[in-house]
Each structure stands twice: as C-alpha cells, then as structure tokens.
Amino acid sequence: MKLRSIFAGALLALTAISGPALAEYPERTIESILPAGAGPALSVSQIIAEAMSKELGVPLTVLATPGAGGIKAFQTGLNKPADGYTIIDGYVAPLVLQPILKKADWNFEDFIPLHAAASNAFAIGWRTDETRWSSFEEMMAWGRENPGKLRYSSGQRNNLPHLVMARVLQSYQVVAQNVPYKSPPAANNDVKSGILDFAFVNVGNYKQDPEALKIGLVLSEQPAAKAAFGGAPSIAEIDADLGISGLAPMGWDWWLVKKDTPADRVETLRAAMGKAMNDPDVRAKIERMGFVPLDWDHTNYVEIVSGVRDQLSTMADAIKWEEDALKAVK
C-alpha cells in the first residue's frame, strides 16, 4: 500500500509538471507583425486577425511595425521563436521587392505560407482642372513631346509604386522626373497646387477623398481594382503592352510563419485563416476598405509569388532606364 501511495504521488507530481507543456496549441495570444503603420492596411489585417481569433480561441493581435520599407517588421518576426505564436504579414515590398533590390537577405521561399490575404491597387491621378490632357494616353503624348518636363511622385523612390510607374512610362518612352515625398498625401497636395503633374494614389487616400484628384489610370487589370477607384480607366483598357499583369503591379500580402514552425501548428493556423478568408462578412469588410480578398491558399504560394518576383525584376530595370533617359535629356 505504501509503495502504491508513493507511485500515485509521483504520477500526480509528474502530471502537474508536464500538464502545461502538453497543453493544446494555442494557449496564449498570437501576434501578427505588419510592415506598415496606421492606415487601411492595418485595418484590413485587424479584420482578418479578429476572424482568426474566433477560430483559434485566443486573441490574435496585429503589431504595426513600419520602417525601412518593411524590413524592420520582417527582422522583428525573424527574431521570434518558430513556435506558431508569431505570424509575419508578408507584404510584397519586404517579401519580394527588397530582396530584388538586394536590401534584404531572405527569399520568399524562406517562409512557410498560411494563406493569401488581400490586395490593393495603385492609380495615377492629376488635377481635376488639368487642361493639357484629359486622358492617360493624352498625357503620355504630351510627355513624349516634352521629354523631362513631367514631374511626378511615387512617394519614396525605389518603392513598389515607383517600379510600376517607371515601367508604364518606359512602355510609352516618356521621360519624366520622379520627385520623392515622405507621404502620398503631401505629394497629392502638390499635384493640386501645380508643383507636380501627377502622382501615385493609393486606394486608402482615394477612399478618404474621391474628389481630390482625377484618377487617370488604375494600375491593375482586375475589375475589382477598377471598381475600387470608382470605375476609372485601368491598364486593361490601354493599347501599350506594359509587361505587367496579375498581382505584379499591386500591393498585396500573404501571411507567413518561420521555417521550422511545428507542422501541426502550421496546419492549425492555415485552417483558421482559410475559414476567415472564406467568411462572407470578413470579405465584405475588406472590400469596404477598397481592398480585394484573395482566395489562394498555401498550395498556390510558390507559383503566384515567383511570378510576381519575375515581373518585379524587370520593373527594377525600368527605374535604371528612367534615370539614364533623364540624364540624356538634361
């Protein structure tokens, strides 16, 4: 009897010690690290996170981590344990563009994909009272006749909108000056005052003030992107072959975890995100922000993202073309 009591006590003590270690995942808050600050992208990520929280049974918080073109957020995530409690919100700029520009030492295949999240289109806008042209094609004709005279902004230089806009200008052989700005709203204000001729407009700025600028061209061929900008003309409607399609000219994100994350935890997160992205209420909320919910799961990741990488690589050459052409004009 004494031996049985000792055995029972030892078993009870072992259970008490090993119980928390064997607790079912997840048992605490999960964090998604977003490579952006306050704005529509944060709101969209929070919509997805809230829906996933309901599936997972624990809070899923979004940590806004702007800086260095998204590199800061990725470095923050990569410094966390591969335990399923950290998700990296894989926006295209730090995931694909920064490695192309040799500003990051990772590759998109260095991560485990969960599910595609959402995309948002960019557009080109100019003054509502512009008299030199009334369409994008007319602006390109004016630009060819006046090389180096057009002044535009993509926000910061060498960012994704700059790549896309440089590729569009190269397709038309239009030489223009890119003027860097710290924020799109500041650039848009200078378009309205005549300091700039046109600028990139993101869907968040457009939604806040649809009448601020005339949207001359939506830089996406997707009908949903056209609708997000009030039905403005899109690249699907112009004659030039821009060599860009699908997600390549757009902003988008794919939620990721670190390599070596336990397979069972990956599957739990994938299932939760898949249900969230297929929830009609979640999709409607994302669409109201001007973003487009994406349907691809982890099985499509390599095919879709490698295609974007290949196209963005050619767009990087367009920036070099722009710089050389501008020097030749001057």
KOLLUMZA-642165 format. One record per residue (C-alpha): chain; residue in three letters; x, y, z. Coordinates in nm, 4 decimals, m for minus. Example, Ala and Ser with C-alpha at 12.3 -4.5 7.8 and 13.67 -1.06 7.14 Angstrom:
// residues 2
NODE  chain  res        px        py        pz
NODE      A  ALA    1.2300   m0.4500    0.7800
NODE      A  SER    1.3670   m0.1060    0.7140
This chain:
// residues 330
NODE  chain  res        px        py        pz
NODE      A  MET    0.0000    0.0000    0.0000
NODE      A  LYS    0.2835    0.2329    0.0895
NODE      A  LEU    0.4501    0.1613   m0.2468
NODE      A  ARG    0.1230    0.2322   m0.4305
NODE      A  SER    0.0861    0.5616   m0.2476
NODE      A  ILE    0.4367    0.6638   m0.3430
NODE      A  PHE    0.3703    0.5715   m0.7087
NODE      A  ALA    0.0403    0.7604   m0.7139
NODE      A  GLY    0.2029    1.0665   m0.5627
NODE      A  ALA    0.4844    1.0580   m0.8162
NODE      A  LEU    0.2351    1.0247   m1.1020
NODE      A  LEU    0.0349    1.3212   m0.9727
NODE      A  ALA    0.3500    1.5315   m0.9440
NODE      A  LEU    0.4551    1.4374   m1.2997
NODE      A  THR    0.1150    1.5325   m1.4328
NODE      A  ALA    0.1328    1.8699   m1.2597
NODE      A  ILE    0.4749    1.9367   m1.4087
NODE      A  SER    0.4068    1.8146   m1.7621
NODE      A  GLY    0.0479    1.9434   m1.7919
NODE      A  PRO    0.1284    2.2966   m1.9163
NODE      A  ALA    0.3955    2.1645   m2.1534
NODE      A  LEU    0.1399    1.9311   m2.3092
NODE      A  ALA   m0.1325    2.1955   m2.3302
NODE      A  GLU   m0.3162    2.2083   m2.6605
NODE      A  TYR   m0.1981    2.4780   m2.9058
NODE      A  PRO   m0.2743    2.7636   m2.8997
NODE      A  GLU   m0.2880    2.8529   m2.5335
NODE      A  ARG   m0.1928    3.2224   m2.5444
NODE      A  THR   m0.2019    3.5322   m2.7640
NODE      A  ILE   m0.0679    3.5049   m3.1191
NODE      A  GLU    0.0877    3.8130   m3.2790
NODE      A  SER    0.0850    3.9170   m3.6440
NODE      A  ILE    0.3620    4.1614   m3.7365
NODE      A  LEU    0.2524    4.4107   m4.0009
NODE      A  PRO    0.5130    4.6036   m4.2053
NODE      A  ALA    0.3086    4.9258   m4.2003
NODE      A  GLY    0.1775    5.1891   m3.9629
NODE      A  ALA   m0.1743    5.3161   m3.9009
NODE      A  GLY   m0.3933    5.3146   m4.2091
NODE      A  PRO   m0.6134    5.0920   m4.4275
NODE      A  ALA   m0.3604    4.8053   m4.4359
NODE      A  LEU   m0.3666    4.7885   m4.0567
NODE      A  SER   m0.7474    4.7871   m4.0562
NODE      A  VAL   m0.7596    4.5029   m4.3098
NODE      A  SER   m0.5104    4.2975   m4.1074
NODE      A  GLN   m0.7151    4.3549   m3.7929
NODE      A  ILE   m1.0306    4.2333   m3.9701
NODE      A  ILE   m0.8569    3.9076   m4.0615
NODE      A  ALA   m0.6961    3.8727   m3.7188
NODE      A  GLU   m1.0279    3.9164   m3.5403
NODE      A  ALA   m1.1889    3.6438   m3.7504
NODE      A  MET   m0.8964    3.4088   m3.6909
NODE      A  SER   m0.9128    3.4762   m3.3161
NODE      A  LYS   m1.2651    3.3359   m3.3094
NODE      A  GLU   m1.1464    3.0183   m3.4812
NODE      A  LEU   m0.8361    2.9779   m3.2655
NODE      A  GLY   m0.9960    3.0599   m2.9325
NODE      A  VAL   m0.7175    3.3004   m2.8327
NODE      A  PRO   m0.6502    3.6676   m2.9155
NODE      A  LEU   m0.4601    3.7380   m3.2356
NODE      A  THR   m0.3198    4.0906   m3.2220
NODE      A  VAL   m0.1674    4.2957   m3.5031
NODE      A  LEU    0.1585    4.4744   m3.4273
NODE      A  ALA    0.2102    4.7687   m3.6659
NODE      A  THR    0.5842    4.7869   m3.7360
NODE      A  PRO    0.6669    5.0444   m4.0044
NODE      A  GLY    1.0189    5.1257   m4.1150
NODE      A  ALA    1.2847    5.0558   m4.3786
NODE      A  GLY    1.0385    4.9518   m4.6475
NODE      A  GLY    0.9036    4.6670   m4.4370
NODE      A  ILE    1.2453    4.5268   m4.3454
NODE      A  LYS    1.2058    4.6215   m3.9784
NODE      A  ALA    0.8867    4.4160   m3.9449
NODE      A  PHE    1.0411    4.1110   m4.1100
NODE      A  GLN    1.3505    4.1315   m3.8920
NODE      A  THR    1.1277    4.1566   m3.5860
NODE      A  GLY    0.9393    3.8442   m3.6896
NODE      A  LEU    1.2519    3.6512   m3.7786
NODE      A  ASN    1.3946    3.7201   m3.4342
NODE      A  LYS    1.0955    3.5486   m3.2703
NODE      A  PRO    1.0819    3.1737   m3.1966
NODE      A  ALA    0.9385    2.9422   m3.4642
NODE      A  ASP    0.6631    2.8291   m3.2285
NODE      A  GLY    0.3448    2.9332   m3.4071
NODE      A  TYR    0.2866    3.2375   m3.1894
NODE      A  THR    0.4287    3.4861   m3.4403
NODE      A  ILE    0.2857    3.5481   m3.7875
NODE      A  ILE    0.4649    3.7694   m4.0384
NODE      A  ASP    0.2277    3.9718   m4.2550
NODE      A  GLY    0.4170    3.9218   m4.5803
NODE      A  TYR    0.3564    4.2382   m4.7783
NODE      A  VAL    0.5048    4.2252   m5.1269
NODE      A  ALA    0.7597    4.5039   m5.0697
NODE      A  PRO    0.9674    4.3364   m4.7955
NODE      A  LEU    0.8845    3.9846   m4.9131
NODE      A  VAL    0.9757    4.0204   m5.2825
NODE      A  LEU    1.0921    4.3706   m5.3736
NODE      A  GLN    1.3569    4.4292   m5.1076
NODE      A  PRO    1.5412    4.1047   m5.1947
NODE      A  ILE    1.5335    4.2056   m5.5641
NODE      A  LEU    1.6911    4.5397   m5.4714
NODE      A  LYS    1.9451    4.3479   m5.2561
NODE      A  LYS    1.8300    4.5261   m4.9410
NODE      A  ALA    1.7226    4.2028   m4.7684
NODE      A  ASP    1.8959    3.8677   m4.7451
NODE      A  TRP    1.5866    3.6472   m4.7426
NODE      A  ASN    1.3828    3.4900   m5.0204
NODE      A  PHE    1.0081    3.4330   m5.0302
NODE      A  GLU    1.0768    3.0592   m5.0149
NODE      A  ASP    1.2432    3.1048   m4.6748
NODE      A  PHE    0.8967    3.1211   m4.5138
NODE      A  ILE    0.6028    2.8849   m4.4664
NODE      A  PRO    0.2831    3.0277   m4.6212
NODE      A  LEU   m0.0527    3.0204   m4.4461
NODE      A  HIS   m0.2950    3.1892   m4.6862
NODE      A  ALA   m0.3117    3.4891   m4.9176
NODE      A  ALA   m0.4780    3.7895   m4.7529
NODE      A  ALA   m0.5746    4.0924   m4.9630
NODE      A  SER   m0.4592    4.3148   m5.2485
NODE      A  ASN   m0.4920    4.6852   m5.3121
NODE      A  ALA   m0.4425    4.8708   m5.6365
NODE      A  PHE   m0.2489    5.1867   m5.7121
NODE      A  ALA   m0.3569    5.4570   m5.9533
NODE      A  ILE   m0.2230    5.7639   m6.1318
NODE      A  GLY   m0.4034    6.0898   m6.0579
NODE      A  TRP   m0.3787    6.4520   m6.1691
NODE      A  ARG   m0.5508    6.7852   m6.1093
NODE      A  THR   m0.9229    6.7931   m6.1607
NODE      A  ASP   m0.8855    7.1179   m6.3598
NODE      A  GLU   m0.5998    6.9922   m6.5815
NODE      A  THR   m0.6229    7.1411   m6.9331
NODE      A  ARG   m0.3194    6.9868   m7.1065
NODE      A  TRP   m0.4762    6.6425   m7.1262
NODE      A  SER   m0.7997    6.4685   m7.0382
NODE      A  SER   m0.6862    6.1050   m7.0523
NODE      A  PHE   m0.3804    5.8984   m6.9699
NODE      A  GLU   m0.2992    5.8431   m7.3369
NODE      A  GLU   m0.3104    6.2201   m7.3957
NODE      A  MET   m0.0765    6.2766   m7.1014
NODE      A  MET    0.1675    6.0251   m7.2475
NODE      A  ALA    0.1524    6.2043   m7.5839
NODE      A  TRP    0.2263    6.5354   m7.4080
NODE      A  GLY    0.5144    6.3715   m7.2240
NODE      A  ARG    0.6728    6.2398   m7.5435
NODE      A  GLU    0.6569    6.5868   m7.6955
NODE      A  ASN    0.8069    6.7411   m7.3814
NODE      A  PRO    1.0750    6.4980   m7.2561
NODE      A  GLY    1.1811    6.5554   m6.8978
NODE      A  LYS    0.9088    6.8131   m6.8300
NODE      A  LEU    0.6611    6.5907   m6.6470
NODE      A  ARG    0.7134    6.5829   m6.2708
NODE      A  TYR    0.5556    6.3071   m6.0663
NODE      A  SER    0.5842    6.1317   m5.7320
NODE      A  SER    0.5507    5.7698   m5.6249
NODE      A  GLY    0.6032    5.8687   m5.2617
NODE      A  GLN    0.9504    5.7392   m5.1858
NODE      A  ARG    1.1878    5.6392   m5.4630
NODE      A  ASN    1.2526    5.2720   m5.5443
NODE      A  ASN    0.9318    5.1601   m5.3781
NODE      A  LEU    0.6719    4.9391   m5.5440
NODE      A  PRO    0.4652    5.2266   m5.6938
NODE      A  HIS    0.7869    5.3739   m5.8394
NODE      A  LEU    0.8705    5.0442   m6.0098
NODE      A  VAL    0.5235    5.0169   m6.1586
NODE      A  MET    0.5053    5.3783   m6.2738
NODE      A  ALA    0.8568    5.3705   m6.4218
NODE      A  ARG    0.7605    5.0578   m6.6171
NODE      A  VAL    0.4493    5.2302   m6.7518
NODE      A  LEU    0.6499    5.5380   m6.8577
NODE      A  GLN    0.9149    5.3208   m7.0194
NODE      A  SER    0.6478    5.1423   m7.2217
NODE      A  TYR    0.5452    5.4792   m7.3669
NODE      A  GLN    0.9057    5.6050   m7.3897
NODE      A  VAL    0.8098    5.9041   m7.1769
NODE      A  VAL    1.0915    6.0600   m6.9765
NODE      A  ALA    0.9672    6.2150   m6.6511
NODE      A  GLN    1.1159    6.3354   m6.3231
NODE      A  ASN    1.0376    6.1359   m6.0100
NODE      A  VAL    1.0228    6.3612   m5.7032
NODE      A  PRO    1.0436    6.1808   m5.3670
NODE      A  TYR    0.7907    6.2585   m5.0924
NODE      A  LYS    0.7610    6.1159   m4.7433
NODE      A  SER    0.3872    6.0612   m4.7754
NODE      A  PRO    0.1382    6.0238   m5.0636
NODE      A  PRO   m0.0999    6.2913   m4.9231
NODE      A  ALA    0.1790    6.5517   m4.9355
NODE      A  ALA    0.2506    6.4646   m5.2981
NODE      A  ASN   m0.1191    6.4755   m5.3855
NODE      A  ASN   m0.1466    6.8238   m5.2368
NODE      A  ASP    0.1402    6.9393   m5.4581
NODE      A  VAL   m0.0346    6.7925   m5.7610
NODE      A  LYS   m0.3385    7.0031   m5.6779
NODE      A  SER   m0.1220    7.3145   m5.6449
NODE      A  GLY    0.0594    7.2509   m5.9746
NODE      A  ILE    0.4041    7.1683   m5.8319
NODE      A  LEU    0.3695    6.8119   m5.9621
NODE      A  ASP    0.1933    6.6990   m6.2788
NODE      A  PHE    0.0691    6.3656   m6.1478
NODE      A  ALA    0.1197    6.1258   m5.8592
NODE      A  PHE    0.0509    5.7754   m5.7415
NODE      A  VAL   m0.2730    5.7437   m5.5439
NODE      A  ASN   m0.3351    5.4513   m5.3107
NODE      A  VAL   m0.6825    5.3217   m5.2522
NODE      A  GLY   m0.6900    5.4418   m4.8911
NODE      A  ASN   m0.6266    5.8045   m4.9892
NODE      A  TYR   m0.8819    5.7790   m5.2670
NODE      A  LYS   m1.1497    5.6433   m5.0351
NODE      A  GLN   m1.0927    5.9316   m4.7928
NODE      A  ASP   m1.1355    6.1974   m5.0638
NODE      A  PRO   m1.2529    6.0641   m5.4034
NODE      A  GLU   m1.2736    6.4161   m5.5492
NODE      A  ALA   m0.9186    6.5257   m5.4581
NODE      A  LEU   m0.7629    6.4211   m5.7898
NODE      A  LYS   m0.8872    6.2866   m6.1183
NODE      A  ILE   m0.7944    5.9190   m6.1450
NODE      A  GLY   m0.6452    5.8819   m6.4904
NODE      A  LEU   m0.5310    5.5200   m6.4774
NODE      A  VAL   m0.5750    5.2306   m6.2344
NODE      A  LEU   m0.2532    5.0282   m6.2296
NODE      A  SER   m0.4240    4.6912   m6.2308
NODE      A  GLU   m0.6183    4.4850   m6.4802
NODE      A  GLN   m0.8522    4.3390   m6.2173
NODE      A  PRO   m1.2167    4.4533   m6.2364
NODE      A  ALA   m1.2359    4.4792   m5.8572
NODE      A  ALA   m0.9433    4.7251   m5.8582
NODE      A  LYS   m1.1169    4.9371   m6.1207
NODE      A  ALA   m1.4316    4.9369   m5.9076
NODE      A  ALA   m1.2306    5.0398   m5.6000
NODE      A  PHE   m1.1339    5.3594   m5.7835
NODE      A  GLY   m1.4858    5.4469   m5.8892
NODE      A  GLY   m1.4696    5.2827   m6.2323
NODE      A  ALA   m1.1702    5.4839   m6.3594
NODE      A  PRO   m0.9835    5.3531   m6.6683
NODE      A  SER   m0.7389    5.0696   m6.5982
NODE      A  ILE   m0.4335    4.9215   m6.7686
NODE      A  ALA   m0.6631    4.6567   m6.9174
NODE      A  GLU   m0.8035    4.9310   m7.1428
NODE      A  ILE   m0.4876    5.0850   m7.2900
NODE      A  ASP   m0.3059    4.9788   m7.6058
NODE      A  ALA    0.0515    4.9624   m7.4748
NODE      A  ASP    0.1964    4.6283   m7.3669
NODE      A  LEU    0.3232    4.7090   m7.0190
NODE      A  GLY    0.4512    4.3605   m6.9463
NODE      A  ILE    0.2810    4.3605   m6.6067
NODE      A  SER   m0.0188    4.1568   m6.5027
NODE      A  GLY   m0.1910    3.9856   m6.2131
NODE      A  LEU   m0.0646    4.0899   m5.8709
NODE      A  ALA    0.2651    4.2331   m6.0003
NODE      A  PRO    0.1545    4.5995   m6.0232
NODE      A  MET   m0.0392    4.5887   m5.6967
NODE      A  GLY    0.0131    4.5858   m5.3244
NODE      A  TRP   m0.0750    4.2516   m5.1595
NODE      A  ASP    0.0152    4.0336   m4.8639
NODE      A  TRP    0.0434    3.6667   m4.7790
NODE      A  TRP    0.0543    3.5642   m4.4125
NODE      A  LEU    0.3609    3.3585   m4.3223
NODE      A  VAL    0.5410    3.1852   m4.0378
NODE      A  LYS    0.9065    3.0994   m3.9913
NODE      A  LYS    1.0593    2.7821   m4.1230
NODE      A  ASP    1.0806    2.5076   m3.8574
NODE      A  THR    0.7407    2.6027   m3.7115
NODE      A  PRO    0.5834    2.2708   m3.5988
NODE      A  ALA    0.3699    2.1228   m3.8757
NODE      A  ASP    0.0636    2.0719   m3.6565
NODE      A  ARG    0.0678    2.4397   m3.5547
NODE      A  VAL    0.1065    2.5477   m3.9157
NODE      A  GLU   m0.1997    2.3433   m4.0085
NODE      A  THR   m0.3992    2.4942   m3.7216
NODE      A  LEU   m0.3162    2.8462   m3.8399
NODE      A  ARG   m0.3859    2.7583   m4.2035
NODE      A  ALA   m0.7278    2.6197   m4.1169
NODE      A  ALA   m0.8188    2.9278   m3.9131
NODE      A  MET   m0.7074    3.1700   m4.1826
NODE      A  GLY   m0.8761    2.9713   m4.4566
NODE      A  LYS   m1.2075    2.9900   m4.2716
NODE      A  ALA   m1.1577    3.3619   m4.2064
NODE      A  MET   m1.0855    3.4417   m4.5718
NODE      A  ASN   m1.3925    3.2451   m4.6841
NODE      A  ASP   m1.6242    3.4196   m4.4377
NODE      A  PRO   m1.8645    3.6453   m4.6373
NODE      A  ASP   m1.8707    3.9014   m4.3573
NODE      A  VAL   m1.4899    3.9222   m4.3477
NODE      A  ARG   m1.4733    3.9596   m4.7253
NODE      A  ALA   m1.7355    4.2342   m4.7245
NODE      A  LYS   m1.5449    4.4290   m4.4592
NODE      A  ILE   m1.2214    4.4027   m4.6582
NODE      A  GLU   m1.3946    4.5167   m4.9761
NODE      A  ARG   m1.5416    4.8200   m4.7995
NODE      A  MET   m1.1823    4.9276   m4.7283
NODE      A  GLY   m1.1158    4.9232   m5.1041
NODE      A  PHE   m0.9095    4.6043   m5.0854
NODE      A  VAL   m0.9734    4.2748   m5.2644
NODE      A  PRO   m0.9796    3.9491   m5.0600
NODE      A  LEU   m0.7516    3.6836   m5.2117
NODE      A  ASP   m0.8547    3.3200   m5.2444
NODE      A  TRP   m0.5196    3.1413   m5.2806
NODE      A  ASP   m0.4073    2.9028   m5.0082
NODE      A  HIS   m0.0577    2.7752   m4.9293
NODE      A  THR   m0.0544    2.5386   m5.2284
NODE      A  ASN   m0.0523    2.8358   m5.4693
NODE      A  TYR    0.2182    3.0323   m5.2904
NODE      A  VAL    0.5292    2.9457   m5.4926
NODE      A  GLU    0.3552    2.9733   m5.8302
NODE      A  ILE    0.1934    3.3114   m5.7590
NODE      A  VAL    0.4797    3.4784   m5.5735
NODE      A  SER    0.7522    3.3593   m5.8109
NODE      A  GLY    0.5526    3.5079   m6.0990
NODE      A  VAL    0.5366    3.8419   m5.9208
NODE      A  ARG    0.9103    3.8254   m5.8469
NODE      A  ASP    0.9900    3.7681   m6.2145
NODE      A  GLN    0.7840    4.0691   m6.3226
NODE      A  LEU    0.9160    4.2977   m6.0491
NODE      A  SER    1.2701    4.2101   m6.1542
NODE      A  THR    1.2039    4.3603   m6.4984
NODE      A  MET    1.0429    4.6665   m6.3390
NODE      A  ALA    1.3616    4.7322   m6.1453
NODE      A  ASP    1.5329    4.7731   m6.4827
NODE      A  ALA    1.2737    5.0386   m6.5698
NODE      A  ILE    1.3989    5.2635   m6.2882
NODE      A  LYS    1.7520    5.2417   m6.4321
NODE      A  TRP    1.6092    5.3284   m6.7749
NODE      A  GLU    1.4298    5.6281   m6.6241
NODE      A  GLU    1.7468    5.7583   m6.4584
NODE      A  ASP    1.9575    5.7200   m6.7740
NODE      A  ALA    1.6928    5.8734   m7.0006
NODE      A  LEU    1.6543    6.1748   m6.7714
NODE      A  LYS    2.0307    6.2345   m6.7716
NODE      A  ALA    2.0314    6.2223   m7.1513
NODE      A  VAL    1.7540    6.4835   m7.1694
NODE      A  LYS    1.9333    6.7173   m6.9322
